[in-house]
Amino acid sequence: MPTNTPLTENNRSKIILLTIYFCFIVILGRLFYWQIIKGQELRDQATSQIYKLNTIFPEQGEILSSDGFPLSLGYTYYSLSLYKPNFQQSLPQILSEISSVEASFATENATFLDKFNNPAQKWMDFISKFDHDQMQKLQSIPGIEFTLKTSPTLSGKRSGY
C-alpha cells in the first residue's frame, strides 16, 4: 500500500490548482465572447423579444349633414420617403422612375431634392401624394418607402340660405 508522500500531495494540489485555473480561463474566454464579440447581436435579440412596434393609423371619418350630404370626407394617399443607404441605383435613375409614374414629382419637390442631394442627408420625406396604383408600381425599388396617410377633403360649399 503506497503511502502519501509530500511529493505526491504536492502534485495533486498542483493538478487541482491548474484545473481550476484552466476552468477559470475558459469561463473568462466565454464571457469575453458573449460580452465583446456577440454583445450587440445578443442585445438586439433581447430588445426584439421585449419590444414590438405597431403603428396604428387612425381612419378619417365622414362628416355628413342632417340630410346625408357629405361635408367632409376622408382622402387616403401615400407619402413617399427616400432612404439613401438602401439605394441600389443612382438617385437620378430613381427620380426618373418616380417621374415616369408621377410627372409632377420633380417640380413639386424641387427644394426637398436640393436638400436631399447633400451627402449628409440620408432620409427625406416628400410632399407629393401617390395613389395606391402608383405606390404599387414604385414599391419594389430599394430605398423607397411609402406611408399611408389620410386627410379630410371638404366638399363643395352648401348654403342653407
N, C-alpha and C positions, 0 to 999 in steps of 0.2 A: 504494500500500500504506500503510494507516494506521499510524501509529506509536503506541505506547502512551505516553500522556501520564500524568503523575501524577494527573490528574483522573479518567481512565477507570479506572485501577487502584484509586483510592480508592473509586469507585462499585462496582466489582466486589467489593472486600473488604467494603463495607457491605452489599451484597446477600447475600453468603455469610454474613456475621455475622447479618443479620436472618433468613435462612432457618434457621440453626442455633438462634437464639433462639425462633423460631416452632415448630420441631420440639420443642424442649425444653419449651415451654409446653404443647404438645399432649400430650406424654408425661406431664407432671405432671398435666394435667387427667384423663387416662385413669387414672392411678394413684390420684388422688383419688376418682374414680368407683368404681373397684374396691374400694378400701380403706374408704372412708367410706360411700358410698351403698349399694353392693351387698355390703359386707363380711360382714354377718351371714348373709345368704342364701347366699353362697358358702361360708362356714364350715359352715353346716348341711348343704349339699350334700356337702361333703368328708367330714364326720363320718358322714353316712348311707351313704356309699360304703365307709367303713372299718369301721364297727361295725354289727352286726346283733344285736338282742336276740331270743333264742329262749328261751322258757320251757318247760322240760320238767317235766311233773308226774309224780311217781312214782306207780305204781299200788300200791294196798294189796293185799297178798297175803292168802291164806286160811290159817288155821291149823286143821288137821284132826287129830283123834285117830287112833290107830292103826287103828281100825275105820271111819274115814271120817266120823265125826260132826263137824260144824263147831263149833269152839271160838271162833273169831274170824273174822268176815267183813268185807270192805271195804264201806263205805257211801259212795256218791257223792252229793254235793249241790252246790248252787250258793250262793255267798255274794254278797250284794248290796252294792254301793257306790254312793254318790251323789256326783256332781261338779257343784257349783252353776254354774260358768261355762258348762256345756253345756245348762243348762235352757232350754227354750222355753215351759214352762208354769210356773205358780207352784208353790211347794213344797206347799201344801195340795192342789192338784189332783193332783200326782204321788203324794202319800201316799194319797189316796183311791183312785187306780188300783191302787196296790200293795195296799191293804187289800181291794180287791174280789177280788184273786187270793189273798192270804194274810191272812185275817181277824185273826190274832193279831199282825200285824206291829207295830202301834202300841203295844200293851201290852208286847210282848217288848222293844222298843227305846225305851221312854219316856225313859230317861236319855240315850241317844245322840241322840235327836231334840231334846232340850233343848239339848244342846251344839251340834247342827247348826244351830239357829236363830240362833246367834251369827254376825253378818255376816263376821267374820274367818275363820270355819271354811268352807273351800272343798270339802273332801273328807271323807267319812266312810264307814267300813266298818260294817256292821250284823251282828248275831249270828243273825238269822233264817236258816233253811235252806230253800232252794227246790228243788223237783224240776225235772226237765227241761221238763215241760209248763208249769209256772208261769214258768220262765225264758223260754220261747218267747213267752208272752203279754206279758211286760214288756220284752223285749229291744229293741223298736222305740222306746221312749221315750228321747228325748235326755237325757243326763245320768245314765242308769242303766248301770252296768257289772256284769257277773257274772264271778265267778272259780270255776272248777271245783275242788272240794276233795274229799278222801276222809278218812274217819276209820274206825277199827275199831269194829265192833259185836260185843259179846260175846253169844254165845247163852246159853240157859238153863244153869244150873249142872248139872253132871253129876257125880254122886258115884260113886266106884268102890267104895264100901263096901257 
